[in-house]
Structure formats: C-alpha cells, structure tokens
Amino acid sequence: MSIPASAIGKPTSGAVVQTTTFVAANAPGNTNGEYCAVTGMVFPATAGAPTMEFQVNLPTVWNQKALQMGGGGYDGTLVTGLGAYVSQSKGLATPLALGYVTLGGDGGHKGAVFDGTFALNDEALMNYGQLSVKKVHDVAMAIVNQRYGSKPRRFYFIGGSQGGHEALDAAARYGTDFDGVIANYPAYNLSLLQVDSWYVGRAMYENGGAGWLNPNKLQLLINAVVAACDSLDGISDGIVGNVAACKTAFNIDSVRATLRCAGGADTGDTCLSDAQIDAVDKISSPHDVGFPMAGQQVFQGWPLLEGGTFTIFGSGSAFGFAPQPGTAAAFPADGVLYSIGAAHARYFAAKNPLLDPLTYDPAQFQARLQQVADITDVTSQSLDAFRAKGGKVILTHGTMDSLISPHNTEDYYKRQVQAFGQSAVDGFIRFYMIPGFDHGFGPYSLGFDGLTVLDNWVENGTAPDVIKSMDNNAADPATARTRPMCRWPTFPRFTGATGTENSAASYTCAAS
C-alpha cells in the first residue's frame, strides 16, 4: 500500500507499507489476540533527511478506537505498540489485546537514546520536535480506513518523558485529531529543560569539579533529607510524600547548619564543602536563564532536597562518577544530566559536535535556542482547540524525578490554570503527583489503569478524582502494594493502622 503525501497533513514525499504480518491468537508468546502488524516508512520532504519508520497493529476484533504511543529520550527507536503503555499496571491486558489499534514511530530518525546528531538536519529536528506525531497519526488513519472501511471513533495518545512531550504535542498542536492523552513526566519544554540539565552539570563540574557530589556525599545528603521529611506524610517508609512540608523541615539552610564541613573545605565524605553546598543550592533553586524560550525562562529547580535520589534508571549517579567529564559526554561515566545538556548544546544550539560544554554560554546562542524552542517546546501552545473538541488530559509526575523535575510539570499545569481558570481546567485536565516515583522507576514505581480511566472520561464524562495505583516493582501484581493517586497539590497521607501500609485504603489525599 502506498500513501500519497496529500494524505499526510505535514510535508513528506508520501509513505509506503513495507511489511504486513498476520499473527494468530495462539502464536507462541502472543498475548495480544489475533492481529496484523503493519510496518513501513514515511519518506522525507527534503533530500538528505532521514526516513521515518512506523508500525500500526490491526486487531481482528476492533473496538473502533486507536492508541498512539510515544517514544523516549531523543527517540530514534521504533515504538511498536505491541506492549503495555507507559505506567500501565502490571497484569493488565495490553491495549492491542483490548481491541485498540495501536501504533508508534521512531521520531523520524535512528539513533541511541541521547544521540543528538540528528538535530543537525533541519527536517529531522522538526520531526522530533513536533511533526512525527502528526505524520504517524495520518499514516495510521489511512491504513486503518483501508483495513476496516472506517476511521477510529476515538484516538488517544499515551507516553512518558519525550513521549509525554509528544502527548502534549498531540493535544496542543493537533487537538482536532485526538480525543484524550496521558502525558507522564513530560519533557514538554525540551530547550529550557536541557539548558538547565547543562546548568546542573556545570554546577557539578566547574572550578575543577569543586562542587561535585560523589556517590557517598550524595547519599549523605539524601539520608539527611529522609530523616527530616520521611514521616511528614504520616508514615516512615523511605519516601518523602509531603514535599511542601519538607521544604520547611529541611532546606539549604538546614544543609549549611548540619552538613557543612568545618571551615568549609572538603574534608571527606562525612560532610559537604562550601562549594558543594553552593552546587546543591543552584540545583534545587529556580534558575532564570536570562531570556525566554517558548515563553518560559525560569526553570523551577530539581527535587534534590525533597527526596530525590538522583540515581538514574536504577543504577548510576545523575552526577557521574568523576569530578570531571570525559571528552565525549557519556552516561554513566559522566553525569546523565550533564551528558544530555552537552548533547543539546552541541547539536541543537551550536550545531558544533566539537563544542566544549563547559565553555558553553547559552546567552551567546539566544537566537538559535529561541528558534529551537519554537520547534521542540509545547510550552506556549494553546490547548484551546483540544478543550473545545472535548479532549481530556491526564498529567502524571513523580516527586523524586531527577531526569525531568516534577516542578517542571507543576509549572505547565499552573500555566493552564492561568490561561483557562481553575474551573475550566478541572473540566479537561487532571494532574497527579506520585511520591516515591522517579523517571519510570523508583521505590514506588507507578502503575495504573490509565487507558480505562481516560476512555471513561472521554466516552462517559466520568472525570477521574482519586485513582487507585499499584507499585509495579512487585514481581506478582496480585501482591503489589497500592496507593491513591492524589490530585495535585494534595498527597497521600497515611491514616491507617499498623500493618495496613500497603493498602490504598489506608491513605487519604491531604493538603500539606
């Protein structure tokens, strides 16, 4: 099957189906029921730009709905749509098994998770920043119509991180195409976010690495925060749940009063030097970059003093394992935030792969960064058309996310309240902050039946309030602990009896 460029709402040279694979319901290892997997390519509009790979899965028993799934990092890998969506509870049937057409793409290029070289190509950058969502959607619409003789009655999008950004792109840029989205820990303001990722790296590595926190010093700080704040949510479980109260109970003044090395010089792993405390202050405080990017210029800081462990993907310090970065930034030898910020500086801003990130000054690239932000950031894109259509948004973020700050999503939500008013926002956006959840992992790894919740809201007008979630860390979902997902700014306060800590019924959503 060939799909003409005229059927795709953004510039391409058309698309083609390359493979169609029938999968029987009883095929070995198949849990998705009977379906046809369709893969192909979208061809670029300009010579030299990369192709875009896609996959669309067509269930034999179709519920007349479709779910597009987002990518992660810098994309570059095909999202097949065959498995669970981001933060889906373990043990639930996949969307494809439920009868949804599922689909995904590769973002418009191939590459490793934080390989930024694609950004040197203008069309590839546009695809990654905003166009791939639309191109894959439109190709899927043509394929679905060809297979079933009708288009989906409902079209949803779910993703996390960059996929969360793509979910908000779907709602804000292509609101008439989608009925509902779930944006988990979204990288919606990629330019500001990654300039501040670089800023974290600079705080660690400047002045010969004087501010760098080695893993032992980082653990010292984490232990102090937990000791002061863990019980503020009514239970001591290693998770800081009452973040607002924690800011009063333990802050940068507390660090100076209790963890400072005598005289301020670095005397070992049992204390923090003045330079290290200054780095902690920079990282945990709002940072004004000096000029707006997509209408936003203040990054709201990271949860370093709020229970964040800054341990990325379950292993490796976000600050790296050496006081100086290597010549080519790479995680985990170098801090992951520094590595991401370095890639953005080299390939998105300067378009110079040889740039030394420690000499990088974003102000010198203001015009370029603002241009890139208009491409990659959804910060200032209005949700008005999506709301007018009846679209619904579920936002989630973990309180201890050290790859995308939870305060970043708080800022996005506040912007929507400012734009529409609280009453209107309550009618189409619900925002949940999850204690103990990091960037797709953590001591409490979020799992919830998000697609059902979203579909019920869209189809039946049943707006979610408190949602029951489970800890996806459990090997057996039947024995997993459960917690309520509380609408921000409330949090789960333990009100139960001893021995009931693992039951959502033992918690109430409370204000700080």
N, C-alpha and C positions, 0 to 999 in steps of 0.2 A: 504494500500500500504506500503510495506517495501522498504527501500532504502539501498542498501549494502554500507559498508564502502568504497568499491572500487570506488563508485560514488562520494565520497566526498574527496576533494583534501587535506584535513588535517586530522590528526589522530582522529578517532572516532570508536565506535562499531556499526556504522550504525544509521539509523533513521527510524521512523515509523510514518505514518499518524494515528492520533487518532480520529479526527472528521472531517466530511465534512458536511457543512450546506448550502443547497440551499436557496438563498434569492431572492425572487421575486422583480421585479422592483417596484411593488405597495405595498410592505410590509410596514407596519406602521413605519414611521420615517426613511425609507431608501431613501437616496439621491444619491446612488451610481449606480443605474441601476441594472439589473439582474446579479447576480454573485454567485459563490460558494466560501465559506470561508473554507479553509483547515488549520487545526492546527495539531501539532504533536510535537515529541521530537527527538532531536539528543542525542544519548547515548555517554557517555564519553569513552575515550580510556583507562583510568586508573580507577581502583576500588576506590570508595570513592569520586570521583569528582562529582559535580552536573550535572544534565542533562541540555540541552539547549532547551527551548521552541521556536517554530516558528509559524508564520501564513503566509499563501500565499492566496491571493484573486484572483480568476479567473473570469474575466468578460465574459459574454456570447458573447458579441461583442468585440473582442480583436483587438487592433491596432498593435499587434506584437512587443510591447515594454514592458519593465518591469521597475519598480521603487522600489528600496530598500530604506527603511527609517531608520535613525539612532536613537539611544537612547539618554540618558542624565545622568549626574552625574556619579554614579557608575553602571549605568544600573540596572538590577535586576527586571525590569517590562516588560512584553511583549509589543512590538510595533506592533500594529495590522495592520497598513497600511490602515485603513478604512477612516481616515480623511484627513485633509489638511497636506501638508508638512510644515516644519519649514519656517516661514516668507512668507508663501503664502498669497496673498492679500485676505481679506475678500470678500465674494461674488462670488469667482471663483468656478467652479466645481472641485470636488476632482479628483485626478489622476485616481482613480478607475472608476469614472463616465465618464472620458475621454477615457476609454478603456485600460488603463495600467493595467497589472498585478502588484499588489502591495504586498509588503512583509516586514516583520520585525522579530526580535527575541528579546530575553531578555538579551543578552550579555553573556549567559552561566551560570547564577545563579539567585537566587531570593534574594531580599533584598531592604531595603529603599534606598533613593536616594544617601546618602553618608555613607552607611553601608559598611565599608571596610573589614569586617570579611572574605569575600570570598577570599581575597588575600592570606590568609594563605594556601590555596590549590593551588598547582602549576599549575594544568591544568585549574582551574577556572581563575587564573591570566592570563594565556596565552590566554584563550578565550576572556577575557575582553580586553586585551592589543592589540590583533591583529587577532585572529583566528575566532571569531564569525562571522565577516563579510563574510569570505570565506565559512564557513560551512553552513550558512543560504543561501547564494547565490547558492551553489551547490545543496542543497536540493531542492530549488525552481526550479532550472533548470530541475531536474528530474521530478518534479511534473508538470511543465509547458509542458514538452515534452510528458508526459503521457496524459495530458488533450487535447492538441491541435495537437499532432503529429509533432510538430516542436519547435525549441528553439526561444527565443526572438531575433528579429533582432537588437534591441538596448537595452542596460541595463544601467540604471542610478542609482545614489545614491545621496540622499539629507539628510542632518542632521545638527544639531546645537549643539554646546558645545561638549560633548562627541560624539554626532552624527556627528559633524563636523570633529572631530578626525577620526571617522570611515570612513567618506567620503574620507579623505586624505589617510587612510589605503587602501581603495578600489582602489584609483588611483595609489598609490606608491607601495604597496605590491602585488596588484592583477590587475595590469594595463591591462592585456590582457582580463580580464573578464568584464571590464566596459568601456563604451563609453563616459561618462561625469558625473561630480559630482558637487554638490554645497556644499561647506563647510562654514557654517555660524558660526561665532565666535568659531573657532575650538580649542579644548583642545589637540592640536597635540603633545605637549611636556609635557605630564602629570607629569613626575617626576620633571622636573625643575619648572614647574608651581606650583606644590603643595609644593615643598620645599619653594618657595617664598610666597605661601599662609601662610605657617607656619611662615615665616620671618615677614610678616605683623602682624600676631598675637603676635609674640614675641615683636615687636616694641610697640604694644599697652599694653602688659601685664607685661613685665619685670620691674624690680625695683619697685615692688609693684603696678604696674599699673600707674606709674608716667606719661607715655606718652599717656595714654588712652584719646580718644576724646569722651566725652559723646555726645548724640544727639544734644544738644544745641551748643556745641563748633563746632561740625561738620557742623551744619547749618551756624554758623558764618563764617567759612572758605568758604563754598560753596557760600554764599552771596557775599563775597569779590571777589571771582573769577568771578562770573557772572557780578558783577558791572564793573569790569575791562575789561572783554572779550566779553560780550554778543554782543555788537554792531559791533565787528570787522568783521562780515560777512555781514554787511550792514543792519541788522535788529535787533531790540531788542525784542526777543521773549522768553527769558529764556533759550535759547540753545546756547552753545558755538560751533560755526561752524568752525571758523578759528583757529584751535588748534595751528598751528605753530606760528601765531602771538601772541596768548595768552601766549605762553612760554616766550615771551619777555615782554609783557604787565604786566604779573603777575607771579612771581616765588617765590622761597623760600626766596630770599632777600626781596621781597615785603611783605611776611608774617612777617618777623622779623621787618621790618620797620613800619608796620601798625597794626599788631595784637598782638604783644608781650605785655605780662603783665609787668607793671612797676617793675623793679628789677628782672624779670624772674621767680618769684614764681607764683604759681597758685592762683589768687585772685578772681576767679569766671568765669561765662560763657560769659563775655564780652571781654575776651582776651585769649591768649594761653601762657602757661608757656614755658620756655626754653626746658623742657623735651618733651612737646607736639609738639613743633616746630621741634625738632630733630626727632621725630617719623614721622611727615609729610615729612621731608626731606628724611628719609630712604625709606618710602613707594613710594614716587614719583620719586626717583632716580634709575638708573640702579644698579643692585646688582650682584656682582660676587660671586658665591657660593664657588669658590676655586678649583673646579675640573669639568671637562666636563661630561655631561650626554647626551649620543647620539650625541656627537659632539658640544654641546652647554653648556656654563657655565655662561653666563651673562643674567640675566632676565632684561628686558628693563624698568621696573618701571610701576607704575599704574597711571591712569588719575586723581589723587586727586586734582591737581592744573590746570586741563584742563576742568572742567565742570562736572566731575563725582560726583554723589551724594552719592555713597556707601550705597544706600538703596536697599536691595536685594529683588527681586521678589515683589516689590511694598510695602513691609512692613518689617520693621526690619533693624536695622543698621548693616552694614557689620562688624562693630567693637564691636557689642554686647551692652548689657545694664547694664554691671557691669564692674568695673575696674579689676576684677579677674575672670578667667574662673572657671566653676564648675569642679568637679572631673571627670565627663564624658562629654567631649565637645559636646555641642548640640546647634544648632541654633533654635530660636533667642536669647536665654538667653546668650549664648556665641557668639562671632563674627563668621560669617559664614566662613570667610577665615581661621581663627584660627581652627575652627571645621574640615574643610577639611584637612588642614595641619596636624592636630593632628591625624586624621584617617590614613593619608598616612604614618606618622612617625610610628604609632603603628603597622599597619597591612602589609604595603608594605615593609618598610625599616627594622624595628626592629623585626617584627613578634612577638611582645610582647604587648598584649592588656592592660597590666598594666603600660606601659611606661608613665612617666610624660612628656608631650610635652615641658614644659618649661625648662626641663633639657636636652632635646634632642640636640645633636650636629651632624648635617649631616655628618661632616668630619669623625666621628667615624664609619659611615656606608657607606663610599665611595664606596667600592667594591660592596656592595649589591645594592646601589642606581644606580650604573652604570649597573649592571645586570638587574635591574628592568626597567631602561630606555631603554635598548635594546629590552625589551619585549613590553613596553607600548608607547614608543615615536616614532613618524614617522619623527622626525627632519632630520635625515641624510639619510632617504630612498629616493633613486633617483626616479624622475618622468620620466626618460628617456624612459622606455618601454611604458608607457602610452602615452607620447608625440608621440613616433614613430608610435603607432597604430592610432593616430589621435584623442586621447582623449582630452577633454576640462574641464577646472576647472574654476568655479566661486567662488571667495572668498568674504565674506562679514564680516564686524565687525562694531560695534557701537563705537563711540568716547568716550562714557561715561561708557563703560562696566567695572564694578567693581568686576566681578567674574572671568573673563579672560581678562587681559589687552589688549586693541587694539594694543599696541606696540608689543605684542607677535606675532600677525599675520603680522604686518609690517616686523618683523624680518624674519618670514618664507618667505614672498614674496621677500625680499631682497636676501635671500639665493638662491632662484630660479633664480633671475637675475644674481647673481654671478656665478651660475652653468651653465646657458644656454646663457646668454646675453639678453639684453632688447628686441631686435628684435624677438628672438626666443620665449621668454616668452610672448610677445604680441600675438603670434600666437596660444597660448593654455591656457593662464591664464589671467583672468581679475579680478582685486581686487578693491572692493568698500568699502569706509569708510562712515558710516552714522551718521551725527550729531544728537544728541538727543536720540540715541538708546543705551539702556543698554543691559542687558543679556536676550533678548527675550521680553523686555518691555521697558518702558521709556516714556518721554514726546512725543517723536516721535517713535512709535512702527512700525518697518519696515514691510511693506507688498509689495510684487512684484510678477509678474507672472514669477517666476524663471524657472519653468519647460519648459514653452514655449520658453523662451529665450535660455535655454540650448539646447533644442531639435532643434531649428532653427540653432544654431551654429553647432551642430553635423551633422544634416541632410543636411543643405543648405549652410554651410560655412559662415553664416551671423554672424560675430563676434559682440558682443554687445559693444556699446560705452557708451553713456549716457542712463540710463534706468529710465523710469518713475516709481516712487514708490508712495505708499499711506500710510497714518497713520492708522494702524489697531486699534488705540484707538477709532475710530469713531464707534458709535452704528450702523449707517447706512453707508455702504461703498459708497453709491451714493453721500454723502455729505462730505466725508473724504477729508482732505487737502492732497495735493500732493507735492512732491519734486523730483528733479532729483537725481538719484544715480550717483555720480561722481567718475570716476576712480582715485584712489589714485595716487599722493598726492593732487589732486585738491579737492575743496569743493564747495558746493552750495552758491554762493554769490547772495544776493537779489539785483535785478536791476529794479524791477517793481515799480509801483505807489502804493500809499497808498490805502489799500483796496483789494489788489491783493496778499496778503501774503500767502494765502492758495493754490495758483496755481503754479504748477511746471514751467509754462511758465514764471514766474516772477523771475526765478533764472538762473544764468549761472555758469558753472563749471569753477572755477578760481584757479589760483595758489596764494599762500599766498604772 
